[in-house]
Amino acid sequence: MTLAIELLRPLASFAEDPDYAAALADILSEAGRTQEAQTWQQDAATRYESLLARHPDGFADHMAAFLLDQGGDTRRALELAQRNFALRDTPRSRRLLDRAERASGDATPDAGTPR
């Protein structure tokens, strides 16, 4: 785990892509380094928000997944997953939407029925 942290830290620090900061936050959290994990989680959230503001159609799915993975706003994750599904009906977008519906408590009785 220490090696993963050391390898991710430079990427998380300099890459515009927030996935590295989010991954580092996950690993730090698993290692019990909660305060440092929260710092990287907030950094990732700020970067996702910036990218979402500039490219809403391109990052709706990324932000939705981040919110679900990091225990964020599940209602917003659902809205973003719905937007993403409306743009691209793919197996990945369906899985994300199903996940967001379950997390937000909006799963319908027909959950498993193809859309």
Secondary structure per residue as TSV (DSSP state, phi and psi in degrees):
chain	resnum	aa	ss	phi	psi
A	1	M	-	360.0	-36.6
A	2	T	H	-62.4	-39.9
A	3	L	H	-63.1	-43.6
A	4	A	H	-60.3	-42.1
A	5	I	H	-62.3	-46.0
A	6	E	H	-66.5	-33.6
A	7	L	H	-75.5	-36.5
A	8	L	H	-78.7	-30.9
A	9	R	H	-53.4	-48.9
A	10	P	H	-65.3	-37.5
A	11	L	H	-65.1	-44.2
A	12	A	H	-64.0	-32.3
A	13	S	H	-73.1	-36.5
A	14	F	H	-113.6	-20.9
A	15	A	-	-77.5	141.4
A	16	E	S	-71.1	-28.2
A	17	D	-	-64.5	117.6
A	18	P	T	-74.5	-9.2
A	19	D	H	-58.7	-35.7
A	20	Y	H	-66.2	-44.0
A	21	A	H	-65.1	-38.2
A	22	A	H	-65.8	-42.5
A	23	A	H	-64.6	-40.8
A	24	L	H	-63.2	-41.7
A	25	A	H	-59.8	-42.1
A	26	D	H	-61.0	-47.6
A	27	I	H	-66.1	-42.8
A	28	L	H	-61.8	-39.7
A	29	S	H	-63.3	-44.9
A	30	E	H	-62.9	-29.1
A	31	A	T	-83.2	-0.1
A	32	G	T	82.7	11.3
A	33	R	-	-96.3	66.7
A	34	T	H	-59.8	-47.1
A	35	Q	H	-63.5	-43.9
A	36	E	H	-66.3	-37.5
A	37	A	H	-61.7	-41.4
A	38	Q	H	-64.8	-36.2
A	39	T	H	-63.1	-46.3
A	40	W	H	-70.0	-33.1
A	41	Q	H	-63.9	-43.4
A	42	Q	H	-66.2	-39.4
A	43	D	H	-60.3	-45.7
A	44	A	H	-62.2	-43.5
A	45	A	H	-59.8	-42.7
A	46	T	H	-62.7	-42.9
A	47	R	H	-67.4	-41.7
A	48	Y	H	-60.9	-43.4
A	49	E	H	-60.1	-42.5
A	50	S	H	-62.6	-46.6
A	51	L	H	-66.5	-38.9
A	52	L	H	-64.1	-38.0
A	53	A	H	-65.2	-36.7
A	54	R	H	-84.1	-32.5
A	55	H	-	-138.1	69.0
A	56	P	H	-59.0	-38.5
A	57	D	H	-74.2	-27.7
A	58	G	H	-84.3	-20.6
A	59	F	H	-121.8	7.0
A	60	A	H	-59.6	-43.0
A	61	D	H	-69.7	-37.9
A	62	H	H	-63.5	-45.3
A	63	M	H	-67.7	-39.3
A	64	A	H	-61.0	-46.4
A	65	A	H	-62.7	-41.1
A	66	F	H	-60.8	-46.9
A	67	L	H	-61.3	-38.6
A	68	L	H	-71.1	-42.5
A	69	D	H	-69.9	-35.2
A	70	Q	T	-95.9	6.9
A	71	G	T	71.9	38.6
A	72	G	-	-91.8	-150.7
A	73	D	-	-73.8	100.2
A	74	T	H	-69.2	-29.8
A	75	R	H	-66.0	-42.6
A	76	R	H	-67.2	-40.1
A	77	A	H	-58.2	-41.6
A	78	L	H	-63.0	-46.0
A	79	E	H	-58.9	-43.5
A	80	L	H	-68.5	-39.3
A	81	A	H	-65.5	-37.8
A	82	Q	H	-64.6	-42.9
A	83	R	H	-60.8	-46.0
A	84	N	H	-62.6	-43.0
A	85	F	H	-63.8	-38.3
A	86	A	H	-64.5	-31.5
A	87	L	H	-78.8	-39.7
A	88	R	-	-145.7	110.0
A	89	D	-	-86.5	92.2
A	90	T	-	-128.2	164.3
A	91	P	H	-56.4	-39.4
A	92	R	H	-65.1	-43.6
A	93	S	H	-67.4	-33.7
A	94	R	H	-66.8	-43.4
A	95	R	H	-62.1	-42.5
A	96	L	H	-63.4	-44.3
A	97	L	H	-62.7	-44.4
A	98	D	H	-60.0	-43.5
A	99	R	H	-61.8	-43.8
A	100	A	H	-66.9	-38.3
A	101	E	H	-63.6	-44.1
A	102	R	H	-63.7	-44.2
A	103	A	H	-65.1	-34.5
A	104	S	H	-89.2	-4.6
A	105	G	T	82.6	13.5
A	106	D	-	-99.1	12.6
A	107	A	-	-62.5	132.6
A	108	T	-	-90.2	161.2
A	109	P	T	-60.7	-24.9
A	110	D	T	-90.7	22.4
A	111	A	T	-57.9	119.2
A	112	G	T	115.7	-16.0
A	113	T	S	-75.7	132.3
A	114	P	-	-58.5	143.1
A	115	R	-	-81.2	360.0
